């Protein structure tokens, strides 16, 4: 995951808060391309369809 506030790359499995700048991230602030929360290709496709991307 790339933090939209400071561009630091961090692991989402540790939570949705950037360890460098402390910004709290939520799904409305990031796009699927920057989010690796979906482990499965089919989940990623489903999210893209639901979001209209």
Biopython code that builds the backbone (N, CA, C, O; Angstrom):
import numpy as np
from Bio.PDB.StructureBuilder import StructureBuilder

atoms = [
    (1, "UNK", "N", (0.850, -1.177, 0.000)),
    (1, "UNK", "CA", (0.000, 0.000, 0.000)),
    (1, "UNK", "C", (0.889, 1.232, 0.000)),
    (1, "UNK", "O", (1.880, 1.288, 0.729)),
    (2, "UNK", "N", (0.541, 2.211, -0.810)),
    (2, "UNK", "CA", (1.259, 3.483, -0.844)),
    (2, "UNK", "C", (0.426, 4.523, -0.094)),
    (2, "UNK", "O", (-0.732, 4.759, -0.436)),
    (3, "UNK", "N", (1.010, 5.136, 0.912)),
    (3, "UNK", "CA", (0.301, 6.149, 1.701)),
    (3, "UNK", "C", (0.023, 7.371, 0.818)),
    (3, "UNK", "O", (0.951, 7.910, 0.216)),
    (4, "UNK", "N", (-1.243, 7.820, 0.729)),
    (4, "UNK", "CA", (-1.550, 8.998, -0.080)),
    (4, "UNK", "C", (-1.032, 10.298, 0.532)),
    (4, "UNK", "O", (-0.974, 11.320, -0.153)),
    (5, "UNK", "N", (-0.654, 10.274, 1.816)),
    (5, "UNK", "CA", (-0.157, 11.482, 2.470)),
    (5, "UNK", "C", (1.340, 11.692, 2.274)),
    (5, "UNK", "O", (1.786, 12.812, 2.026)),
    (6, "UNK", "N", (2.128, 10.597, 2.388)),
    (6, "UNK", "CA", (3.587, 10.764, 2.335)),
    (6, "UNK", "C", (4.281, 9.842, 1.332)),
    (6, "UNK", "O", (5.506, 9.875, 1.221)),
    (7, "UNK", "N", (3.520, 9.016, 0.596)),
    (7, "UNK", "CA", (4.042, 8.098, -0.426)),
    (7, "UNK", "C", (4.876, 6.943, 0.127)),
    (7, "UNK", "O", (5.553, 6.260, -0.641)),
    (8, "UNK", "N", (4.843, 6.711, 1.432)),
    (8, "UNK", "CA", (5.568, 5.582, 2.023)),
    (8, "UNK", "C", (4.834, 4.290, 1.695)),
    (8, "UNK", "O", (3.607, 4.230, 1.780)),
    (9, "UNK", "N", (5.580, 3.258, 1.320)),
    (9, "UNK", "CA", (4.953, 1.964, 1.029)),
    (9, "UNK", "C", (4.965, 1.112, 2.292)),
    (9, "UNK", "O", (6.013, 0.921, 2.908)),
    (10, "UNK", "N", (3.786, 0.596, 2.680)),
    (10, "UNK", "CA", (3.709, -0.220, 3.884)),
    (10, "UNK", "C", (2.767, -1.389, 3.702)),
    (10, "UNK", "O", (1.989, -1.429, 2.749)),
    (11, "UNK", "N", (2.837, -2.339, 4.616)),
    (11, "UNK", "CA", (2.070, -3.577, 4.564)),
    (11, "UNK", "C", (0.712, -3.384, 5.234)),
    (11, "UNK", "O", (0.643, -3.058, 6.419)),
    (12, "UNK", "N", (-0.368, -3.584, 4.476)),
    (12, "UNK", "CA", (-1.724, -3.411, 5.017)),
    (12, "UNK", "C", (-2.073, -4.413, 6.102)),
    (12, "UNK", "O", (-2.977, -4.168, 6.900)),
    (13, "UNK", "N", (-1.369, -5.540, 6.145)),
    (13, "UNK", "CA", (-1.697, -6.548, 7.152)),
    (13, "UNK", "C", (-1.418, -6.043, 8.565)),
    (13, "UNK", "O", (-1.890, -6.633, 9.537)),
    (14, "UNK", "N", (-0.662, -4.966, 8.685)),
    (14, "UNK", "CA", (-0.367, -4.383, 10.000)),
    (14, "UNK", "C", (-1.356, -3.293, 10.385)),
    (14, "UNK", "O", (-1.231, -2.691, 11.452)),
    (15, "UNK", "N", (-2.336, -3.033, 9.527)),
    (15, "UNK", "CA", (-3.350, -2.026, 9.831)),
    (15, "UNK", "C", (-3.400, -0.950, 8.771)),
    (15, "UNK", "O", (-2.567, -0.912, 7.865)),
    (16, "UNK", "N", (-4.383, -0.078, 8.890)),
    (16, "UNK", "CA", (-4.614, 0.970, 7.906)),
    (16, "UNK", "C", (-4.069, 2.317, 8.358)),
    (16, "UNK", "O", (-4.611, 3.360, 7.993)),
    (17, "UNK", "N", (-3.007, 2.301, 9.145)),
    (17, "UNK", "CA", (-2.362, 3.540, 9.571)),
    (17, "UNK", "C", (-0.922, 3.516, 9.086)),
    (17, "UNK", "O", (-0.197, 2.547, 9.314)),
    (18, "UNK", "N", (-0.515, 4.578, 8.423)),
    (18, "UNK", "CA", (0.846, 4.667, 7.889)),
    (18, "UNK", "C", (1.839, 4.710, 9.051)),
    (18, "UNK", "O", (1.718, 5.558, 9.935)),
    (19, "UNK", "N", (2.820, 3.800, 9.057)),
    (19, "UNK", "CA", (3.792, 3.797, 10.149)),
    (19, "UNK", "C", (4.769, 4.976, 10.100)),
    (19, "UNK", "O", (5.409, 5.288, 11.104)),
    (20, "UNK", "N", (4.890, 5.630, 8.942)),
    (20, "UNK", "CA", (5.824, 6.756, 8.848)),
    (20, "UNK", "C", (5.184, 8.068, 9.282)),
    (20, "UNK", "O", (5.721, 8.762, 10.146)),
    (21, "UNK", "N", (4.033, 8.418, 8.688)),
    (21, "UNK", "CA", (3.436, 9.723, 9.010)),
    (21, "UNK", "C", (2.236, 9.627, 9.942)),
    (21, "UNK", "O", (1.770, 10.642, 10.461)),
    (22, "UNK", "N", (1.729, 8.404, 10.159)),
    (22, "UNK", "CA", (0.614, 8.214, 11.080)),
    (22, "UNK", "C", (-0.755, 8.466, 10.480)),
    (22, "UNK", "O", (-1.759, 8.425, 11.191)),
    (23, "UNK", "N", (-0.812, 8.728, 9.169)),
    (23, "UNK", "CA", (-2.106, 8.987, 8.532)),
    (23, "UNK", "C", (-2.993, 7.750, 8.593)),
    (23, "UNK", "O", (-2.539, 6.639, 8.319)),
    (24, "UNK", "N", (-4.254, 7.945, 8.953)),
    (24, "UNK", "CA", (-5.225, 6.861, 8.966)),
    (24, "UNK", "C", (-5.823, 6.757, 7.566)),
    (24, "UNK", "O", (-6.371, 7.730, 7.048)),
    (25, "UNK", "N", (-5.719, 5.597, 6.964)),
    (25, "UNK", "CA", (-6.165, 5.384, 5.587)),
    (25, "UNK", "C", (-7.507, 4.659, 5.616)),
    (25, "UNK", "O", (-7.712, 3.774, 6.447)),
    (26, "UNK", "N", (-8.414, 5.020, 4.724)),
    (26, "UNK", "CA", (-9.605, 4.200, 4.537)),
    (26, "UNK", "C", (-9.809, 3.972, 3.044)),
    (26, "UNK", "O", (-9.199, 4.645, 2.214)),
    (27, "UNK", "N", (-10.664, 3.025, 2.715)),
    (27, "UNK", "CA", (-10.802, 2.590, 1.329)),
    (27, "UNK", "C", (-11.309, 3.682, 0.398)),
    (27, "UNK", "O", (-11.108, 3.593, -0.813)),
    (28, "UNK", "N", (-11.960, 4.710, 0.933)),
    (28, "UNK", "CA", (-12.454, 5.778, 0.066)),
    (28, "UNK", "C", (-11.314, 6.679, -0.408)),
    (28, "UNK", "O", (-11.489, 7.441, -1.358)),
    (29, "UNK", "N", (-10.147, 6.602, 0.241)),
    (29, "UNK", "CA", (-9.015, 7.461, -0.108)),
    (29, "UNK", "C", (-8.060, 6.825, -1.105)),
    (29, "UNK", "O", (-7.232, 7.509, -1.705)),
    (30, "UNK", "N", (-8.178, 5.513, -1.281)),
    (30, "UNK", "CA", (-7.232, 4.814, -2.151)),
    (30, "UNK", "C", (-7.954, 4.059, -3.244)),
    (30, "UNK", "O", (-9.120, 3.698, -3.085)),
    (31, "UNK", "N", (-7.280, 3.818, -4.346)),
    (31, "UNK", "CA", (-7.834, 3.013, -5.424)),
    (31, "UNK", "C", (-7.326, 1.587, -5.327)),
    (31, "UNK", "O", (-6.351, 1.316, -4.626)),
    (32, "UNK", "N", (-7.976, 0.686, -6.021)),
    (32, "UNK", "CA", (-7.587, -0.720, -5.980)),
    (32, "UNK", "C", (-6.148, -0.932, -6.452)),
    (32, "UNK", "O", (-5.489, -1.869, -6.003)),
    (33, "UNK", "N", (-5.659, -0.089, -7.338)),
    (33, "UNK", "CA", (-4.301, -0.248, -7.845)),
    (33, "UNK", "C", (-3.267, -0.061, -6.738)),
    (33, "UNK", "O", (-2.176, -0.627, -6.810)),
    (34, "UNK", "N", (-3.596, 0.723, -5.719)),
    (34, "UNK", "CA", (-2.661, 0.975, -4.624)),
    (34, "UNK", "C", (-2.932, 0.121, -3.391)),
    (34, "UNK", "O", (-2.214, 0.213, -2.396)),
    (35, "UNK", "N", (-3.961, -0.704, -3.458)),
    (35, "UNK", "CA", (-4.389, -1.476, -2.296)),
    (35, "UNK", "C", (-4.188, -2.956, -2.555)),
    (35, "UNK", "O", (-4.694, -3.477, -3.549)),
    (36, "UNK", "N", (-3.457, -3.654, -1.682)),
    (36, "UNK", "CA", (-3.264, -5.087, -1.871)),
    (36, "UNK", "C", (-4.082, -5.903, -0.873)),
    (36, "UNK", "O", (-3.715, -7.031, -0.543)),
    (37, "UNK", "N", (-5.186, -5.337, -0.394)),
    (37, "UNK", "CA", (-6.021, -6.024, 0.588)),
    (37, "UNK", "C", (-6.702, -7.257, 0.003)),
    (37, "UNK", "O", (-6.969, -8.213, 0.731)),
    (38, "UNK", "N", (-6.984, -7.252, -1.284)),
    (38, "UNK", "CA", (-7.577, -8.417, -1.947)),
    (38, "UNK", "C", (-6.457, -9.369, -2.351)),
    (38, "UNK", "O", (-5.635, -9.033, -3.204)),
    (39, "UNK", "N", (-6.419, -10.540, -1.753)),
    (39, "UNK", "CA", (-5.366, -11.499, -2.049)),
    (39, "UNK", "C", (-5.627, -12.264, -3.335)),
    (39, "UNK", "O", (-4.690, -12.709, -3.997)),
    (40, "UNK", "N", (-6.859, -12.415, -3.680)),
    (40, "UNK", "CA", (-7.285, -13.280, -4.770)),
    (40, "UNK", "C", (-7.633, -12.445, -6.002)),
    (40, "UNK", "O", (-8.254, -11.389, -5.882)),
    (41, "UNK", "N", (-7.238, -12.911, -7.176)),
    (41, "UNK", "CA", (-7.520, -12.203, -8.427)),
    (41, "UNK", "C", (-9.017, -12.008, -8.614)),
    (41, "UNK", "O", (-9.448, -10.949, -9.072)),
    (42, "UNK", "N", (-9.820, -13.015, -8.267)),
    (42, "UNK", "CA", (-11.271, -12.908, -8.429)),
    (42, "UNK", "C", (-11.861, -11.860, -7.490)),
    (42, "UNK", "O", (-12.820, -11.182, -7.859)),
    (43, "UNK", "N", (-11.308, -11.711, -6.281)),
    (43, "UNK", "CA", (-11.760, -10.649, -5.373)),
    (43, "UNK", "C", (-11.439, -9.287, -5.970)),
    (43, "UNK", "O", (-12.250, -8.364, -5.890)),
    (44, "UNK", "N", (-10.258, -9.160, -6.569)),
    (44, "UNK", "CA", (-9.858, -7.890, -7.176)),
    (44, "UNK", "C", (-10.790, -7.533, -8.333)),
    (44, "UNK", "O", (-11.202, -6.381, -8.469)),
    (45, "UNK", "N", (-11.119, -8.515, -9.163)),
    (45, "UNK", "CA", (-12.039, -8.270, -10.292)),
    (45, "UNK", "C", (-13.415, -7.870, -9.773)),
    (45, "UNK", "O", (-14.040, -6.950, -10.301)),
    (46, "UNK", "N", (-13.889, -8.567, -8.733)),
    (46, "UNK", "CA", (-15.187, -8.243, -8.139)),
    (46, "UNK", "C", (-15.229, -6.831, -7.595)),
    (46, "UNK", "O", (-16.233, -6.136, -7.752)),
    (47, "UNK", "N", (-14.145, -6.392, -6.952)),
    (47, "UNK", "CA", (-14.100, -5.022, -6.427)),
    (47, "UNK", "C", (-14.133, -4.016, -7.547)),
    (47, "UNK", "O", (-14.801, -2.988, -7.438)),
    (48, "UNK", "N", (-13.409, -4.297, -8.642)),
    (48, "UNK", "CA", (-13.386, -3.367, -9.780)),
    (48, "UNK", "C", (-14.776, -3.252, -10.392)),
    (48, "UNK", "O", (-15.210, -2.155, -10.743)),
    (49, "UNK", "N", (-15.470, -4.364, -10.520)),
    (49, "UNK", "CA", (-16.833, -4.352, -11.096)),
    (49, "UNK", "C", (-17.763, -3.549, -10.200)),
    (49, "UNK", "O", (-18.523, -2.711, -10.684)),
    (50, "UNK", "N", (-17.707, -3.804, -8.875)),
    (50, "UNK", "CA", (-18.584, -3.101, -7.934)),
    (50, "UNK", "C", (-18.282, -1.604, -7.884)),
    (50, "UNK", "O", (-19.188, -0.789, -7.705)),
    (51, "UNK", "N", (-17.000, -1.245, -8.042)),
    (51, "UNK", "CA", (-16.643, 0.172, -7.963)),
    (51, "UNK", "C", (-16.855, 0.915, -9.281)),
    (51, "UNK", "O", (-16.863, 2.145, -9.314)),
    (52, "UNK", "N", (-17.026, 0.159, -10.364)),
    (52, "UNK", "CA", (-17.268, 0.789, -11.669)),
    (52, "UNK", "C", (-16.002, 1.197, -12.381)),
    (52, "UNK", "O", (-16.067, 1.927, -13.370)),
    (53, "UNK", "N", (-14.829, 0.743, -11.904)),
    (53, "UNK", "CA", (-13.549, 1.088, -12.559)),
    (53, "UNK", "C", (-13.306, 0.250, -13.791)),
    (53, "UNK", "O", (-12.282, 0.411, -14.456)),
]
sb = StructureBuilder()
sb.init_structure("model")
sb.init_model(0)
sb.init_chain("A")
sb.init_seg("    ")
for serial, (resi, resn, name, xyz) in enumerate(atoms, 1):
    if name == "N":
        sb.init_residue(resn, " ", resi, " ")
    sb.init_atom(name, np.array(xyz, "f"), 0.0, 1.0, " ", f" {name:<3s}", serial, name[0])
structure = sb.get_structure()
